[in-house]
Amino acid sequence: MSETGKFTFGDKTVEMPIKHGSIGPAVTDIAKLYSQTGMFTYDPGFTSTASCESKITYIDGDEGVLLYRGYPIEQLAEHGDFLETCYVLLYGELPTAKQKADFDYRITRHTMVHEQMARFFSGFRRDAHPMAVMVASVGALSAFYHDSTDISDPQQRVIATMRIIAKMPTLAAMAYKYSIGQPFIYPKNDLDYTSNFLRMCFAVPCEEYKVNPIVSRALDRIFILHADHEQNASTSTVRLAGSSGANPFACIAAGIACLWGPAHGGANEAALKMLTEIGSVENIPKYIAKAKDKNDPFRLMGFGHRVYKNYDPRAKIMAKTCHEVLNDLGIKDDPLLDVAVELERIALHDDYFIEKKLYPNIDFYSGITLKAMGFPVSMFTVLFALARTVGWIAQWKEMIEDPSQKIGRPRQLYTGEPSRDYVMMGSR
């Protein structure tokens, strides 16, 4: 007999099915709530609502756990590379050596973009924000690759998936190059995914560019850490757009637009600006006092998380990666890092932070690391989008292949004017 939960509304009681996942909280299936009671649920921000069933990513915010297809994020970041993580998110299992080589080959051979895309870029102002360029250029891919927009064709879905993952770093590098007035650099098939991206960003035609393996590995790890994060705002946006039958390029463009918001993808930029504002370790007590003052608008950025109520597991990896990059590049006395380390120490020992569970999150260290690599602040969210693309497309693919999927249609609690009659102009 299936398990149910009882809901009482006045003198009426209804039963709703209870469903259990492989791990994590159970859910109450309220799909028939309206038809049986004439009522909706009210959940602003969907903080207590499961919008879908998924096998891709699991988060336990209380315990600080993040799993991709059951694999701990720490193990994937330590032992694998980004394209292996892409394979896991898309297909559910770690690839064999042959599968990995084939997957890498297919991604690498799709990194070029249509040559007319270069002329498409020239339509933007030179000072256009790279994220604005990314929203437009990714959405425009459907105009250049319309032979892979039929979502009902499994083969076209595969081709679209390969193209989006492969071309995202090329478009991101083009957006960066355009913003600084340098010529576009074509991808090279003899480089790995992340090294290829670094070369497209920082090489110039008149000089030979050699990829720093420490920096490449660090950025690859950053991509792994950002690859997916369950049903966050941008992923939910991609799923909602996809539920209408929109092509995958349009859906990913919608995800990028959502990610651009400062409360989502711009958090690492905000954390870096905060560290810059604090300036030195000597100023930390003053800013800690400001953060604790409810009447002061200052907030410590890079601490706490909407989901994690424990230490963000990605932050531990990011802290180690940050030190590796700074040491390799000879940045030993970066005042921002000194401020970050001291802030972290305080956050892990101060009763105020412990009580409110304001632990450092991934954004706390990623901004410093990307800055050390040479990326301007305006590119931080672009890099986030590049990494998250595989998560978006995996979630989109899962949704499209789910026969029970319906077009998304959230309901509302209407608080506007009730029905009233139109008043003629002369009587107003």
Secondary structure as UniProt FT lines:
FT   STRAND          4..9
FT   TURN            10..11
FT   STRAND          12..19
FT   STRAND          27..28
FT   TURN            31..32
FT   HELIX           33..37
FT   HELIX           44..46
FT   TURN            47..48
FT   STRAND          57..60
FT   TURN            61..64
FT   STRAND          65..68
FT   TURN            69..70
FT   STRAND          71..72
FT   HELIX           73..79
FT   HELIX           82..91
FT   HELIX           97..108
FT   TURN            109..110
FT   HELIX           116..121
FT   TURN            122..123
FT   TURN            126..127
FT   HELIX           130..144
FT   HELIX           146..148
FT   TURN            151..152
FT   HELIX           154..180
FT   TURN            189..190
FT   HELIX           193..202
FT   TURN            205..206
FT   HELIX           213..225
FT   HELIX           233..242
FT   TURN            243..245
FT   HELIX           248..259
FT   TURN            262..266
FT   HELIX           267..278
FT   HELIX           281..283
FT   HELIX           284..292
FT   TURN            294..295
FT   TURN            301..302
FT   HELIX           313..328
FT   TURN            329..330
FT   HELIX           335..349
FT   HELIX           351..356
FT   HELIX           362..373
FT   HELIX           377..379
FT   HELIX           380..400
FT   TURN            403..404
FT   HELIX           425..427
//
